[in-house]
Structures are given as structure tokens and as C-alpha cells.
């Protein structure tokens, strides 16, 4: 079969067939009387073998070794090809993500494109200062997906704060992605997600924080409770009281309870819940002190009654604190 026929049937151009011949990959078995290359069925089979191996990503040099070296084993080369392919896919995926983000920014001209690219690159810079500056400049300039991704992976507290601010400026667009972060298998990602949601002041964010009160991660529950307490959401009370008892961010939890207690109905509910721990008896004096300090900022008769009982507590610090608070209340 002549080279033109082989090219038509194999899909390999005559120029490439000549290149294969120059490399010694496939040599026509014979020549016609006019000197034209003539390929046998075995030559054509080898051409198809070459194309099959090339389709796997092998170089022409590797193809030659695979076909001609009896000692050549595919396992190591295939493993290497898998690694290279994964790296290429990762690089292409990163490029696709970047292009989508540029498209989402709806650039008006190439200057806008360059600005978005510069900010995206800066958000991934090694320098924390550079990332922070990029975060502060990103609000409304960078697609919210990029901000969420950066916020969920940021380890520097200053940069993380700037990213949360940028997300809050961007509205509720990133809430769906942040909600996914709450279900991440990585504890640090879950914490960053709830912290970011806590700084977005809208109803949908509040709803997500309510849901977070039942999250399996106690850190997420506590962060959600603090944020909800500041928003006046009564659902946070049980978790906030538990934080006071456990001594975890107890001062912040007590402040949140005090803010919630501005509602008279909630004030009695909070005081009752705090006082209920004394009824069980046997609680550590440090716990009684924290509960007393929390009750001090809760108005109403229920809290005053609990403080009256505590003014006779066996722990002198508890008794003195309760008596002092009562004195201030009675002086008003």
C-alpha cells in the first residue's frame, strides 16, 4: 500500500509518516519499481500501535522504546503518565476557574480584566500583607466565589478579617458557598465559614446561624450563638448559658446574654436558666462565680432572687459579688 493510501486509511498524514520513518519508528517494508514507499499490513499495524500509544500521552521516543525494547515495562511509565495527567488537569481546572471568575466580574474592557486578574493573583500571594490589601480592595471587584474560597482557606487572622469584611460588603451572594463550608470535613474550614456568615447582616445569614446551632461541631455552635445573641435571637440562649458554665468565651457569652435580656420576657428566661444550675448542687466554685457574674447583668426579679440566694454562698467571692450587685440594684 502506498503512502497516500496509508494516510487516508490511518488518518496519519503523509508528512507525519515520513517523520516516523526519519525517527525509525516505522519503515516501509518495500519500494515499488518507481521507488515509492510501499507499506505492508504489518507496517500499517505498527502505525496504529504508534497512534494508540501516542493517545496515552507517550512521547515518540517512549513509543519507540515501548515497541522495540523487550525489557521495557509499562507500569512505571503509566504511573508517571497518570501523575502528569493529574497535574495537567489541575492546571487546566485552575485556569478554567480563573476564566469563569473573570467572566463573572463582567469586565467592560481589558483594563477591567487586568485589574481582576491582579486581585485574584494577590489573594493567593505568599505575603500576608499583600493578601490583606487585595482583600480590602476586592469588595465589588472580585467575584464572591473567589472571596469565599480565600476566606475558607486563610490562616492569617488579619487577612481573614479583611476577607470577612469584603464578603459582608458583597451581600448575601456567598452565603450558599459558606453554608457548604459549614459541612466541611475540616474543622478549621467550618469555623471560618461560621465566622464569615456571622459578619453578614441579613436575614438569610441569620437563618444559617440558627441552623448552625445544631451543627455537630461545638465550635460552630458557640460562634453562631454569639452572633445570634448580638442579633437578639432567643434561640441562642441555651448555648450561651452553657458557654458561661463551661468557661468557654464566658465573658462574651455573658455580654450576649445581657444584650438579649433587654427584652423583659427573655430576661426572666435567661435568669431562670442560669439559676437552675445552682439547684443541682455540687457545682464548682469557679462555675458559681461565672454564673453570678452573668446574673449581675440580667435585670428583673428572677435574677435578683437568685442573687439574694447567692449572697449567702459558701464561696466568699460569690457571696460578696452577689451582695455588691444587689446593693447597686437597690440603690437605683
PyMOL commands that set and color helices and strands:
alter all, ss='L'
color gray80, all
select helices_A, chain A and resi 3-10+14-23+41-55+60-68+74-104+110-123+128-138+144-153+157-169+171-182+187-198+203-212+218-230+234-246+250-260+264-280+285-296+301-310+316-331
alter helices_A, ss='H'
color red, helices_A
select strands_A, chain A and resi 30-31+37-38
alter strands_A, ss='S'
color yellow, strands_A
deselect
rebuild
show_as cartoon
